[in-house]
Amino acid sequence: MMKRKVAILGSTGSIGVQTLDVIGRHPDIFEVELLTANNNWELLAKQAKRFNPNSVVVCNREHYGNLSQALEGEDIKVFAGIDSAVDLIRLSDTDIVVAAMVGFSGLRPTIEAIKSKKAIALANKETLVAAGAIVTKLAKENDVPILPVDSEHSAIFQSLQGEHAKVEKLILTASGGPFRNADKESIFNATKEEALRHPNWNMGAKVTIDSASMMNKGLEMIEASWLFGMPSEKIEIVVHPQSIIHSMVQFSDGSVKAQMGVPDMRIPIQYALSYPYRLDLNAERVDFPEIGQLTFHTPDMEKFPALALAFEAHKTGGNMACIMNGANEAAVNAFLKGKILFGRIPHIIEKCMQKCPFLKEPSLEDIFSTHLEAVRTAQDFFI
Ligand SMILES: NC(=O)c1ccc[n+]([C@@H]2O[C@H](COP(=O)([O-])OP(=O)(O)OC[C@H]3O[C@@H](n4cnc5c(N)ncnc54)[C@H](OP(=O)(O)O)[C@@H]3O)[C@@H](O)[C@H]2O)c1
């Protein structure tokens, strides 16, 4: 396997840190070209000293002084602002860009990476939710692979390897989050601490809240639809609390293929980085007798209305999923700041989906303005 140069957008986040863990285990195969962060300049500086990238970017310009000072004397170029990150992606000879920023902020750099023909390891699901039609078309035109990092999509991608068969349906598994067994009222009034307590995965705050509301599974359904060209009617969500089966593919002969493993994001991250090869990963293994049972059930859309909203938004098409995504980002942010109750997140999203102007065939500019409009509209509901 030839050495691969990697750029990580969002290297200080949960996915970013685990990507560097994978890279650190295979220094003969991966080399870090670029690291970016938003606020956490201290960790970015530490990562830069350890992995010696060509350049680093702190997107929030306020931290430029601190970062350059921390890296004084190192042979590493230091920049600030998202525009620098975009320019560096375009100009560098990176082989693969790990899109691990959170939320809508990942869209622009991912688009630039595709335009400059860099392979994408995609963690940032919001990119495909907000602009799936545009991003997948652009990737096709530029002959750029989008390699899934999300564990469910990686499982589907892995299950599809070597197959030339007709796919009947995709089965996306969901842990069910911390409120799987909770009643409607306690979910509505859930505190930030309760919502951040995910049973199986340790992730960034936004995706953890999305998992608690099950909006995460809605976002993933849309992501899967764009990645694998399947309509939402052929994507089934199944709650599987043990998180051992990461997702499945059902073929036209009734065979079902699944990818399994312990819940460890380094497995899908590493597969995206090394594809089509599979590298060693010296980590925990599944102990089937210890687990005993793998269970499955249908999600309760009444208890988790965000999931139903995602199906509705994707079916409507146009800029509706972008409206939903923007409203969700704003509402999750407001919940994390203690401005709204947990149960109001889906209500606010629904209101925004009714209020924001619908566009059937949005351009990329329309997507950016739709996002701003959705965030602004959602803010009207925070009292
Ligand atoms: N965590 C998981 O296990 C997991 C699993 C599957 C998919 N994903 C997806 O992967 C993406 C990243 O998730 P995460 O859990 O790693 O998030 P996270 O821990 O919150 O990290 C987000 C990263 O993005 C940076 N960032 C945030 N806002 C930014 C902005 N406006 N401009 C530039 N950079 C910005 C952060 O920088 P600072 O920290 O320096 O501020 C950080 O490096 C999300 O789309 C999520 O849905 C995550």
The ligand as an SDF file (V2000), in Angstrom:
LIG
                    3D

 48 52  0  0  0  0  0  0  0  0999 V2000
  -18.1170   11.3070   17.3010 N   0  0  0  0  0  0  0  0  0  0  0  0
  -18.5460   10.2180   16.6850 C   0  0  0  0  0  0  0  0  0  0  0  0
  -18.3790    9.0970   17.1820 O   0  0  0  0  0  0  0  0  0  0  0  0
  -19.2390   10.3380   15.3540 C   0  0  0  0  0  0  0  0  0  0  0  0
  -19.7190    9.1730   14.7450 C   0  0  0  0  0  0  0  0  0  0  0  0
  -20.2730    9.2720   13.4790 C   0  0  0  0  0  0  0  0  0  0  0  0
  -20.3720   10.4920   12.8480 C   0  0  0  0  0  0  0  0  0  0  0  0
  -19.9310   11.6140   13.4650 N   0  0  0  0  0  0  0  0  0  0  0  0
  -20.0420   12.9060   12.7570 C   0  0  0  0  0  0  0  0  0  0  0  0
  -18.7420   13.4630   12.6310 O   0  0  0  0  0  0  0  0  0  0  0  0
  -18.7980   14.8910   12.7230 C   0  0  0  0  0  0  0  0  0  0  0  0
  -17.8700   15.3250   13.8580 C   0  0  0  0  0  0  0  0  0  0  0  0
  -18.3840   14.8030   15.0790 O   0  0  0  0  0  0  0  0  0  0  0  0
  -17.5610   14.8490   16.4260 P   0  0  0  0  0  0  0  0  0  0  0  0
  -18.3360   14.0460   17.4050 O   0  0  0  0  0  0  0  0  0  0  0  0
  -16.1350   14.5000   16.1640 O   0  0  0  0  0  0  0  0  0  0  0  0
  -17.7030   16.4040   16.7860 O   0  0  0  0  0  0  0  0  0  0  0  0
  -16.8930   17.2450   17.8630 P   0  0  0  0  0  0  0  0  0  0  0  0
  -16.2260   16.3460   18.8480 O   0  0  0  0  0  0  0  0  0  0  0  0
  -17.8040   18.2970   18.3460 O   0  0  0  0  0  0  0  0  0  0  0  0
  -15.7240   17.9150   16.9740 O   0  0  0  0  0  0  0  0  0  0  0  0
  -15.9960   18.8240   15.9570 C   0  0  0  0  0  0  0  0  0  0  0  0
  -14.7300   19.3360   15.3120 C   0  0  0  0  0  0  0  0  0  0  0  0
  -15.0660   20.3690   14.3770 O   0  0  0  0  0  0  0  0  0  0  0  0
  -14.4520   21.6070   14.7530 C   0  0  0  0  0  0  0  0  0  0  0  0
  -15.4220   22.6740   14.4840 N   0  0  0  0  0  0  0  0  0  0  0  0
  -16.5990   22.8910   15.1290 C   0  0  0  0  0  0  0  0  0  0  0  0
  -17.2310   23.9590   14.6030 N   0  0  0  0  0  0  0  0  0  0  0  0
  -16.4340   24.4270   13.6140 C   0  0  0  0  0  0  0  0  0  0  0  0
  -16.5170   25.5240   12.7160 C   0  0  0  0  0  0  0  0  0  0  0  0
  -17.5620   26.3740   12.7290 N   0  0  0  0  0  0  0  0  0  0  0  0
  -15.5130   25.7180   11.8460 N   0  0  0  0  0  0  0  0  0  0  0  0
  -14.4460   24.8820   11.8190 C   0  0  0  0  0  0  0  0  0  0  0  0
  -14.3030   23.8230   12.6450 N   0  0  0  0  0  0  0  0  0  0  0  0
  -15.2920   23.5970   13.5200 C   0  0  0  0  0  0  0  0  0  0  0  0
  -14.1380   21.4740   16.2380 C   0  0  0  0  0  0  0  0  0  0  0  0
  -13.0780   22.3360   16.6100 O   0  0  0  0  0  0  0  0  0  0  0  0
  -12.7580   22.7720   18.1590 P   0  0  0  0  0  0  0  0  0  0  0  0
  -13.0080   21.5590   19.0060 O   0  0  0  0  0  0  0  0  0  0  0  0
  -11.3210   23.1450   18.0780 O   0  0  0  0  0  0  0  0  0  0  0  0
  -13.6170   23.9210   18.5000 O   0  0  0  0  0  0  0  0  0  0  0  0
  -13.7570   19.9810   16.2900 C   0  0  0  0  0  0  0  0  0  0  0  0
  -12.4460   19.8000   15.8160 O   0  0  0  0  0  0  0  0  0  0  0  0
  -20.2710   15.2350   12.9630 C   0  0  0  0  0  0  0  0  0  0  0  0
  -20.8730   15.5700   11.7460 O   0  0  0  0  0  0  0  0  0  0  0  0
  -20.8770   13.9400   13.5100 C   0  0  0  0  0  0  0  0  0  0  0  0
  -22.2490   13.7960   13.2220 O   0  0  0  0  0  0  0  0  0  0  0  0
  -19.3630   11.5550   14.6900 C   0  0  0  0  0  0  0  0  0  0  0  0
  1  2  1  0
  2  3  2  0
  2  4  1  0
  4  5  1  0
  4 48  2  0
  5  6  2  0
  6  7  1  0
  7  8  2  0
  8  9  1  0
  8 48  1  0
  9 10  1  0
  9 46  1  0
 10 11  1  0
 11 12  1  0
 11 44  1  0
 12 13  1  0
 13 14  1  0
 14 15  2  0
 14 16  1  0
 14 17  1  0
 17 18  1  0
 18 19  2  0
 18 20  1  0
 18 21  1  0
 21 22  1  0
 22 23  1  0
 23 24  1  0
 23 42  1  0
 24 25  1  0
 25 26  1  0
 25 36  1  0
 26 27  1  0
 26 35  1  0
 27 28  2  0
 28 29  1  0
 29 30  1  0
 29 35  2  0
 30 31  1  0
 30 32  2  0
 32 33  1  0
 33 34  2  0
 34 35  1  0
 36 37  1  0
 36 42  1  0
 37 38  1  0
 38 39  2  0
 38 40  1  0
 38 41  1  0
 42 43  1  0
 44 45  1  0
 44 46  1  0
 46 47  1  0
M  CHG  2   8   1  16  -1
M  END
$$$$
